[in-house]
Amino acid sequence: MKEPLFLDSVLQKKIWGGQKLHMVFDYDLPAEKVGEYWAISAHPHGVSTVKNGKYQGQKLDELWKHHRELFGNTPGEVFPLLIKILDAEDYLSVQVHPDDTYALKHEGELGKSECWYIIDAEFNAEIIYGHRAKTREELAEMIHDGHWDDLLTHVPVKKGEFYYVPSGTIHSIGKGVLILETQQSSDTTYRVYDFDRQDDNGNLRELHIKQSIDVINIPGITPKLEVTEEKIGLSTITTFVKTPFFNVYKWQVRGELALRKGAPYTLASAIEGEGQLLVDGKTYDLKKGDHFILPADVEAWEFKGELDLIASEPGAKNS
């Protein structure tokens, strides 16, 4: 039977996390400060488990290894994407991620380009997104001297916005922001500045100044997105970004929305509302906080209800 793969996944404690993953999505949190839900992941630091159907109980990394037909027999040693929901009760560290070339050489894993859909944001919430240094020498000087106000670009954010964060972009998610992140399957983060915070043992968290100066884009890049919308009845498909690594969409279901696959497989996360997913004559109930993969043999599917989803596909480099 052709069927979606619904997933149970891993929650991650973070010094900057809070309780919104329980308050908004009703996830059972293992601690007071939980910052991330690795919703669709085959990364060894937090692997999702299939919770329905023929493959119930199997790990996503094992499916990728032993059942590549589910993913259109696409190449690659690792499942290329990772979907997270992040609750920033406080600022994340100011950080940067390397590209594939640097990360594979120095960390033994993929680099990390990512993008953010703002699920919710408190009044006056912001992100740090880019920098003002003109040369790598100026960048290094401003970092070593702690001239953060001169170096960093602060951007106010609100619910429903979308940001593409290519590797090499210095960034941070600000206090009071809840996001869905679509990213390459990597956990390599270089911290540039951490607000002099201490962990539970009273220690400052490690910084990665040399690596950060190595990989930060000079000059800073602010990608210009060409967001498009397509109305289908009362429903809307928004295309946010298409990159070599991932294509990302928002599906706003208002009544019904029928779709066909445009890539070997599709990842989807329900972020608001409730409804049903219809695949191969079978109906699956959906509510916000559900995450699933539509594998290669699912050629078409339909949604019914009042439902917002963020969906992604592997980009051209991963197809």
Steps between C-alpha positions, in 0.01 A plus 500: 500500500617851421508691828658800671766446766395675823786561740574512870808706568750634749484804729821683584574690820656841437621777731286747302187282477163520675160331520329609178551165330259363760272804515457529121543143375427292813833316486602334827815684604782326690627816669417862583712645220433318176604685187465262206278226365684312227179424318634319192855384552740221410795680663678286762445766768122445480337244271125490423299177529213398272179459701259351246459239231738246355813668636368578850780506756779540245746788513521748214875450456445126460226557243735723304770232515291190426187626319630768267210424266281700743705805402507441125841331521661843527876495566685607814644338809267684739139615492563859391239705689413572861179674615490664843266713706691744723374685807731790578406604852830689493749591228688219334873554476622721218621230263587389151497170310759383246433391143536140387866530398618644833274280714593174328871583533493618862191337657435190291139591420294721270505875521188683603285732300162552664182706485244617753123535495388719789216307667459768765688799639448717805465876467835659407661162431802494272767289339866570437549455127824606336785740579660827394870409468652584163810277519597185688761702689233747615274209593771339713580831671136572585450148638817505711417848634137408571351778285173313460274803455714620211541156344160332520182577308176477701176434310150523657281199423135408518282194456482361145835631374763284333881533498763309304828458689772362271817351645743777592223731631558628852168479687301449817134445581376754751301467818131417459523348151351161407615367163493202272845445356577310182871422473765269368552199726787640705560589863814709448468843658781748558422739786634850455346658812278360776412807710743374769242245616584218737371145476347306792848436637600865491723465195507719192405310186774436246554755225646427155658828399757376249251276318242779495741750347596235244145436377301825542411645161683823412320721425186388677235355268129574536323272251221655298207260492250472218197381696203394287140407583257277314130493589321168459139560596509647849838342572844647431840360414788735584846426360757657732833384363664255262867423571741220408426347843125540549181651362259634762127571477204595712172317436199690635208260485160665506244232431703275274825489309610227258869470413735285295865432571765715338805331652608150603349551848343775707524600868213680672425651841159617619546827687141619543145365492373149440368289216559181305758363259369262231746260337410200281142487626591519870440797731743613770406756765732801523554760769765763564821342619473200267791427265517254213677396182322424175727233347578443134207269426245763611426674172204710620330599824223723628440710810166593650429742785648824626871437516837670447803290414862569416627256239841436348665292232863416434657759272676427172825401677316229697262365234 
